[in-house]
């Protein structure tokens, strides 16, 4: 009954075009995880007591911005959709997450989370290694991860834990494999559904220390139980947080190529001389500024503290979000994206002002990205277009943000500025392709981020 109900929801979303496809992919990625053993996999994320994660707790001893630690990789947490394998969880299995660093360091720590879990999460073993081909890791690079000196530990519901420092030299722009063994039934998992990366689930047993790939028989395009990789000491003197929706999440970029615009920005920053910045990608496909969605995470205001303000070393924040607030307003009500409300441009602007106020209260810089053209997308309407233009005009002229990144002007078709440039359109008229994401990253002023 649940499965057939979810199938109907997916059909509704798919008819919406771009956004529907994004949501369907996120769910399909989770649903694809059906391990050869009896249980099915779950997923993981981070949290720090931000609204939208009731009872969430900060990781004990979390590094501050002055401690020298920076966020090298991040993935924002989501609750699993009912009826999907992630909602069922794991039982005596190992998940191997492949993550892409933005900055390097001689020490590494992980944030392991149970932010949206309803019961205590038992973790039996965790390792980190240099990723090899497929699910394999580079021999001789496997490092044991502990929490409070123990290789096994428990994470309360709504909480996260910070691992002990691991003496492992991590290179910038490097794929790492983070393996988490789950010895018992996990219940519903915290998940980042749209990874744009092939990750792995094992057969029964603890395979965290396996260098080979034989035990990892199931692929999934979601991340589980790891929300942050932080490093120190690093050439990066701080972290820039890319905060947004599916465009920041890299939806429709090439899977496994790390071709999201935050990855491309990390490559540009890494190529600079002297001190630089790490990049934390905190995009969630389908996310909105003002409203939660079962498919697409808690709203931006609810997750801003956890995903942006509390990131180790955070210095700059780039906000690119709001198009789903307008697009969803045109969608008929359905269980996946309710509540659907007719959001106005003025309401989204108030949401931006709240993010700006919170960032400035922490002494952080926050930059506004204008919303990309979306004419031709599945949820495009003339009313939504008018709202997008009003919001973009405010971003450009209000002076509320510390700087403006005019993605709209960059990405529009010269022949029809209301549509994406065909050279940069992934085909759904909402999300860029790899070249488009690269163009977005190239348009960002590094002096704006690094200066001051």
Secondary structure, 3 states (H helix, E strand, C coil): CHHHHHHHHHHHHHHCCHHHHHHHHHHHHHHCCCCCCCCCCCCCCCCCCCCCCCCCCCCCCCCCCCCCCEEEEECCCEECCCCCHHHHCCEEEEEEEEEECCCCEEEEEEEEECCCCCCCEEECEEEEEEECCCCCECCCCCEECCECCECCEEECCCCEEECCCEEEEECCCCEEEEEEEEEEECCCCEEECCCCCCEEEEEECCCCCCCCCCCEEEEECCEECEEEEEEECCCEEEEEEEEECHHHHCCCCCCCCCCCHHHHHHHHHHCCCCCEEEEEEEECCCCCCCCCECCCECCHHHHHHHHHHCCCCEEEEEEECCHHHHHHCCCCCCCCCCCCCCCCHHHHHHHHHHHHHHHHHCCCEEEEECCCCCCCCCCCCHHHHHHHHHHHHHHHHCCCCCEEECHHHHHEECCEEEEECHHHECCCCCCECHHHHHHHHHCCCHHHHHCC
